[in-house]
Amino acid sequence: MHRDARMQRLVVLALLATLAVTLAGCSLLFGSRGESEEPTAIPERAIVPTFTPTPEGYQAEPVDAGSEQVEGAPVVDDQPAPELPTETPVPVEEVPVEEPTPEPPTPTPVPKLIVNIAGANVRNGPGTEYGLAGAVNQGQAFDITGRNPEGTWWQFCCVNGQQSWIFGELVATENADNVPVAENIPAPPAVVQQPPAPAPQPQPEQPQPEPPQPEQPAPAEDPCAGIGGDGCKFKVRNGPLFANNGGTEIKLQLFFIHGGVDGGQPQGSYFVVLMKDGVKLPISDGVRSIALERSQGALGPFNYEYKIGIGDIPGNTVAGNYVMYVLDGNGERDSQDFHFSIPEGQGEVWLEWDQG
């Protein structure tokens, strides 16, 4: 602003100097007419002020209003210099930064089991002491939901609309390395402890008359000739094996197979007669072996299970000598007598009957 005012003052001074020179020339020209020539006086030249740039930031001293104005000084215009237009800043358009799209999380593989035998029973808990929940067939696949602490049984979904358990050796598994222990594993069924029966008092021996001796038939060439039915198809191939169950019951776990088919195909609709000391124990014919299915017990695989309470066993003890034979679906005998003894307290009995 100060710089423009100085420029204006310099322009005014230059115009005044030019006007003075012009007026001086005109007086000389018109005044010389009719008069003798006299040496022309050389007019004095007016000094034209030069422009000296003012240093940046310099401020002129204020002029006292009462002082006299210097002759020939340029007239200072008190009007403020026009303001130069201010450039309007051009807004900078912000370019949005694209956020990287997160990759979707990798889904966790679901653990599964696949039944790898012809048929298997499943139970309500991780053990053969639990009740049956149903059966599954070879090739069926289920989602694993848990395991028992030992990792020998799998909990899976679902059979008959409910979670069930199956023995680990009967299935193949996928993605089962990190399966957690199942929550709320049911407690094993309670075993009712029966008080021991009083020992029978010995009776005084009475002399018995000797019974008449029947005539002994000639021995048959076929040891099963006198059995009837369709002969002796079943024979004991393995067992018996025993396990301690407290001696409160007899739990039979029998495996009926045909050894000549598929290396041991399970056979169905068979059951047994069991006698102790000549007394037939109460075994219902309504419980039969299951065809093409097997369960895995502590002593071995089985497809027939039956329990006899201590109150139905002569002497109220599982210890003693027993005879067992097989009956087929028509109730006809299908094996010879098999003799065995159960040790004290070892009421869990396993046998394998093979008709191959």
C-alpha positions as CSV (number, residue, x, y, z in Angstrom):
1,M,0.0,0.0,0.0
2,H,2.9,2.4,0.9
3,R,4.6,1.6,-2.3
4,D,1.6,2.5,-4.5
5,A,1.3,5.9,-2.7
6,R,4.9,6.7,-3.4
7,M,4.4,5.9,-7.0
8,Q,1.4,8.3,-7.2
9,R,3.5,11.1,-5.6
10,L,6.3,10.6,-8.2
11,V,3.9,10.7,-11.1
12,V,2.4,14.0,-9.8
13,L,5.9,15.5,-9.4
14,A,6.8,14.5,-12.9
15,L,3.7,16.1,-14.4
16,L,4.4,19.4,-12.5
17,A,7.9,19.5,-13.7
18,T,6.8,19.0,-17.3
19,L,4.2,21.7,-17.0
20,A,6.8,24.2,-15.6
21,V,9.2,23.5,-18.5
22,T,6.4,24.1,-21.0
23,L,5.3,27.4,-19.5
24,A,8.9,28.6,-19.4
25,G,9.4,27.9,-23.1
26,C,6.2,29.7,-24.1
27,S,7.2,33.0,-22.3
28,L,10.6,33.0,-24.0
29,L,8.9,32.5,-27.4
30,F,6.3,35.2,-27.1
31,G,8.4,37.8,-25.3
32,S,11.2,38.1,-28.0
33,R,9.0,39.6,-30.7
34,G,9.9,43.3,-31.6
35,E,12.7,43.6,-29.2
36,S,16.4,43.5,-29.9
37,E,18.0,40.3,-29.6
38,E,19.6,39.7,-26.4
39,P,21.5,36.7,-25.4
40,T,19.0,34.0,-24.6
41,A,19.2,33.0,-21.0
42,I,19.4,29.3,-20.5
43,P,16.5,28.3,-18.3
44,E,17.2,26.4,-15.3
45,R,16.2,22.8,-15.4
46,A,13.9,21.6,-12.8
47,I,15.2,18.7,-10.8
48,V,13.0,15.7,-11.3
49,P,13.1,13.5,-8.3
50,T,14.1,9.9,-8.9
51,F,12.4,6.9,-7.4
52,T,14.3,5.2,-4.6
53,P,12.8,1.9,-3.5
54,T,11.8,1.9,0.0
55,P,13.2,-1.1,2.1
56,E,10.6,-3.7,3.0
57,G,9.0,-3.0,6.3
58,Y,9.9,0.7,6.3
59,Q,7.3,3.1,7.7
60,A,7.3,6.9,7.0
61,E,7.4,9.3,9.8
62,P,4.1,11.2,10.3
63,V,4.1,14.8,9.2
64,D,3.1,17.5,11.7
65,A,-0.2,19.0,10.7
66,G,0.9,22.5,11.8
67,S,4.2,22.6,9.9
68,E,4.4,24.2,6.5
69,Q,4.3,22.1,3.4
70,V,7.5,21.9,1.6
71,E,7.3,23.6,-1.8
72,G,7.2,21.2,-4.6
73,A,6.5,18.3,-2.4
74,P,4.0,15.9,-3.9
75,V,0.5,16.0,-2.5
76,V,-0.2,12.9,-0.5
77,D,-3.6,11.4,-1.0
78,D,-5.1,10.5,2.3
79,Q,-7.4,7.9,0.8
80,P,-6.4,4.4,1.5
81,A,-5.1,2.4,-1.4
82,P,-7.5,-0.1,-2.8
83,E,-7.2,-3.5,-1.4
84,L,-5.9,-6.1,-3.7
85,P,-8.3,-9.0,-4.3
86,T,-7.6,-11.9,-2.0
87,E,-7.3,-15.3,-3.7
88,T,-10.0,-17.6,-2.6
89,P,-8.4,-20.9,-1.6
90,V,-9.4,-23.8,-3.9
91,P,-10.7,-26.6,-1.7
92,V,-8.7,-29.8,-2.1
93,E,-11.0,-32.7,-2.8
94,E,-10.2,-35.5,-0.3
95,V,-9.8,-38.9,-2.0
96,P,-11.3,-41.6,0.1
97,V,-8.9,-44.3,1.2
98,E,-10.3,-47.7,0.5
99,E,-10.1,-50.0,3.5
100,P,-8.9,-53.5,2.8
101,T,-11.7,-56.0,2.8
102,P,-11.0,-58.5,5.7
103,E,-10.8,-62.1,4.6
104,P,-13.6,-64.3,6.0
105,P,-12.4,-66.6,8.9
106,T,-11.6,-70.1,8.0
107,P,-14.4,-72.4,9.3
108,T,-13.4,-74.9,12.0
109,P,-13.8,-78.5,10.6
110,V,-16.5,-80.5,12.3
111,P,-15.3,-83.7,14.0
112,K,-17.1,-86.7,12.6
113,L,-17.3,-90.5,13.2
114,I,-18.0,-93.2,10.6
115,V,-19.2,-96.7,11.6
116,N,-16.8,-99.2,10.2
117,I,-18.5,-102.5,11.2
118,A,-21.7,-104.1,9.9
119,G,-23.7,-103.0,12.9
120,A,-23.2,-101.7,16.4
121,N,-25.2,-100.9,19.5
122,V,-25.1,-97.4,21.0
123,R,-25.6,-96.6,24.6
124,N,-26.8,-93.9,26.9
125,G,-23.4,-93.4,28.5
126,P,-19.7,-94.3,27.9
127,G,-19.8,-98.0,29.0
128,T,-21.6,-101.3,28.6
129,E,-23.2,-100.8,32.0
130,Y,-25.4,-98.1,30.4
131,G,-28.7,-99.0,28.7
132,L,-29.0,-99.4,24.9
133,A,-30.0,-96.2,23.0
134,G,-30.3,-97.8,19.6
135,A,-28.2,-99.2,16.8
136,V,-26.2,-97.9,13.9
137,N,-25.1,-99.5,10.6
138,Q,-21.8,-99.6,8.7
139,G,-21.1,-96.4,6.7
140,Q,-23.3,-94.1,8.8
141,A,-21.6,-90.8,9.7
142,F,-22.4,-88.6,12.7
143,D,-21.1,-85.4,14.3
144,I,-19.0,-85.9,17.4
145,T,-20.0,-83.8,20.3
146,G,-17.7,-85.1,23.1
147,R,-15.7,-87.9,24.6
148,N,-15.2,-89.6,27.9
149,P,-12.1,-88.6,30.0
150,E,-10.2,-91.7,28.9
151,G,-10.9,-91.1,25.2
152,T,-12.3,-94.6,24.6
153,W,-15.9,-93.7,23.9
154,W,-17.4,-91.0,21.6
155,Q,-20.5,-89.0,22.3
156,F,-22.3,-88.1,19.0
157,C,-25.6,-86.8,17.6
158,C,-28.0,-88.3,17.2
159,V,-29.9,-91.6,17.4
160,N,-33.6,-91.6,17.9
161,G,-33.4,-87.9,18.5
162,Q,-30.9,-88.0,21.4
163,Q,-27.2,-87.9,21.9
164,S,-25.7,-91.3,22.3
165,W,-22.3,-93.0,22.9
166,I,-20.3,-95.6,20.9
167,F,-17.1,-97.5,21.6
168,G,-14.2,-95.9,19.9
169,E,-12.8,-99.1,18.3
170,L,-16.0,-99.5,16.3
171,V,-15.7,-96.3,14.3
172,A,-13.3,-94.2,12.2
173,T,-13.0,-90.5,13.0
174,E,-12.2,-87.3,11.2
175,N,-11.0,-84.0,12.8
176,A,-11.3,-85.5,16.2
177,D,-7.9,-84.5,17.7
178,N,-9.3,-81.7,19.8
179,V,-12.7,-83.0,20.8
180,P,-13.4,-81.9,24.4
181,V,-14.6,-84.1,27.3
182,A,-18.4,-84.2,27.1
183,E,-20.3,-82.2,29.7
184,N,-22.9,-83.8,32.0
185,I,-21.7,-87.4,31.5
186,P,-24.4,-89.5,33.2
187,A,-23.4,-91.5,36.2
188,P,-23.2,-95.2,35.8
189,P,-26.4,-97.1,36.9
190,A,-26.3,-97.7,40.6
191,V,-25.6,-101.2,41.8
192,V,-27.9,-102.4,44.5
193,Q,-26.0,-104.1,47.2
194,Q,-27.8,-107.2,48.4
195,P,-27.1,-108.4,52.0
196,P,-25.3,-111.7,52.0
197,A,-27.7,-114.6,52.6
198,P,-27.1,-116.6,55.7
199,A,-25.1,-119.7,55.1
200,P,-27.3,-122.9,54.9
201,Q,-27.0,-125.0,58.0
202,P,-25.8,-128.5,57.4
203,Q,-28.4,-131.1,57.7
204,P,-27.7,-134.4,59.3
205,E,-27.0,-137.0,56.8
206,Q,-29.8,-139.5,56.3
207,P,-29.1,-142.9,54.8
208,Q,-30.5,-142.9,51.3
209,P,-31.5,-146.1,49.6
210,E,-29.5,-146.7,46.5
211,P,-31.7,-145.9,43.4
212,P,-32.0,-148.5,40.8
213,Q,-29.3,-148.2,38.1
214,P,-30.9,-147.7,34.7
215,E,-29.5,-149.6,31.8
216,Q,-26.8,-147.6,30.1
217,P,-27.4,-147.0,26.4
218,A,-24.7,-147.8,24.0
219,P,-22.6,-144.7,23.2
220,A,-23.6,-143.0,20.1
221,E,-21.1,-142.4,17.4
222,D,-22.3,-138.7,17.1
223,P,-21.9,-137.0,20.5
224,C,-24.9,-134.8,19.5
225,A,-27.2,-137.6,18.4
226,G,-29.2,-137.5,21.6
227,I,-29.7,-133.8,21.7
228,G,-32.5,-133.5,19.1
229,G,-33.3,-130.5,17.0
230,D,-30.9,-129.8,14.2
231,G,-27.7,-130.9,16.0
232,C,-24.9,-129.1,17.7
233,K,-24.1,-126.2,15.5
234,F,-22.7,-123.9,18.2
235,K,-19.5,-124.5,20.0
236,V,-17.5,-122.4,22.5
237,R,-14.5,-120.9,20.6
238,N,-13.3,-118.4,23.2
239,G,-13.8,-117.9,26.9
240,P,-15.1,-118.0,29.4
241,L,-13.6,-114.7,30.7
242,F,-14.6,-113.1,34.0
243,A,-14.6,-109.6,35.5
244,N,-15.2,-108.4,39.0
245,N,-18.6,-106.7,39.4
246,G,-18.9,-107.0,43.2
247,G,-20.7,-110.3,43.0
248,T,-24.2,-108.7,43.1
249,E,-25.4,-110.2,39.8
250,I,-24.5,-112.4,36.8
251,K,-24.1,-110.3,33.7
252,L,-23.8,-112.5,30.6
253,Q,-22.2,-110.9,27.5
254,L,-22.2,-113.6,24.7
255,F,-21.1,-113.3,21.1
256,F,-23.0,-115.5,18.7
257,I,-21.1,-115.6,15.3
258,H,-20.7,-117.7,12.2
259,G,-16.9,-118.0,11.9
260,G,-17.1,-119.1,8.2
261,V,-18.7,-115.9,7.0
262,D,-16.7,-112.6,6.8
263,G,-14.3,-113.9,9.5
264,G,-17.1,-114.0,12.1
265,Q,-20.5,-112.6,11.1
266,P,-22.8,-111.9,14.1
267,Q,-25.9,-114.2,14.3
268,G,-29.3,-113.2,15.6
269,S,-32.3,-114.7,17.4
270,Y,-30.3,-117.0,19.8
271,F,-30.4,-117.3,23.6
272,V,-29.2,-119.7,26.3
273,V,-30.2,-121.9,29.2
274,L,-28.1,-121.5,32.3
275,M,-28.2,-123.8,35.3
276,K,-26.4,-123.7,38.6
277,D,-26.1,-126.9,40.7
278,G,-28.9,-128.4,38.5
279,V,-31.3,-125.4,39.1
280,K,-32.4,-123.6,36.0
281,L,-31.9,-119.8,36.3
282,P,-34.7,-117.4,35.1
283,I,-33.6,-116.3,31.7
284,S,-36.4,-114.9,29.4
285,D,-36.6,-116.1,25.8
286,G,-37.7,-112.6,24.9
287,V,-34.1,-111.4,24.8
288,R,-32.2,-112.7,21.8
289,S,-28.9,-112.0,20.1
290,I,-28.9,-109.2,17.5
291,A,-27.9,-110.1,13.9
292,L,-25.1,-108.2,12.2
293,E,-24.6,-106.0,15.3
294,R,-22.0,-106.0,18.0
295,S,-21.1,-104.1,21.1
296,Q,-17.7,-103.8,22.7
297,G,-17.5,-104.8,26.3
298,A,-14.6,-104.7,28.7
299,L,-13.9,-108.4,28.0
300,G,-14.7,-108.6,24.3
301,P,-17.4,-107.9,21.6
302,F,-20.9,-109.2,22.2
303,N,-24.4,-109.2,20.6
304,Y,-26.3,-110.7,23.5
305,E,-26.5,-109.4,27.1
306,Y,-28.6,-110.7,30.1
307,K,-28.5,-110.0,33.8
308,I,-29.6,-112.2,36.7
309,G,-30.0,-110.7,40.1
310,I,-28.4,-112.3,43.2
311,G,-31.8,-113.1,44.6
312,D,-32.5,-115.5,41.7
313,I,-29.2,-117.4,42.0
314,P,-29.1,-120.5,44.3
315,G,-27.1,-119.8,47.4
316,N,-27.4,-116.0,46.8
317,T,-23.8,-116.0,45.4
318,V,-22.4,-115.9,41.9
319,A,-19.7,-118.4,42.9
320,G,-20.3,-122.0,41.8
321,N,-20.5,-124.5,39.0
322,Y,-22.7,-123.8,35.9
323,V,-24.0,-125.5,32.8
324,M,-24.9,-123.5,29.6
325,Y,-26.3,-124.5,26.3
326,V,-27.8,-122.6,23.2
327,L,-31.3,-122.5,22.0
328,D,-32.3,-121.3,18.5
329,G,-35.2,-119.0,17.4
330,N,-37.6,-121.9,17.7
331,G,-36.5,-122.8,21.2
332,E,-34.7,-125.9,20.0
333,R,-31.4,-126.9,21.5
334,D,-28.4,-125.9,19.3
335,S,-25.3,-126.9,21.3
336,Q,-23.9,-129.4,23.8
337,D,-23.7,-128.6,27.5
338,F,-20.8,-126.3,28.3
339,H,-19.5,-126.6,31.9
340,F,-17.7,-123.8,33.7
341,S,-17.3,-122.3,37.2
342,I,-17.6,-118.6,38.3
343,P,-15.2,-117.4,40.9
344,E,-16.4,-115.4,43.9
345,G,-17.3,-111.8,43.0
346,Q,-16.5,-112.4,39.3
347,G,-20.1,-112.1,38.1
348,E,-19.4,-110.6,34.6
349,V,-19.1,-113.5,32.2
350,W,-18.0,-113.4,28.5
351,L,-18.2,-116.3,26.0
352,E,-18.0,-116.6,22.2
353,W,-20.3,-119.2,20.6
354,D,-19.4,-120.0,17.0
355,Q,-21.5,-122.1,14.6
356,G,-19.0,-122.1,11.7
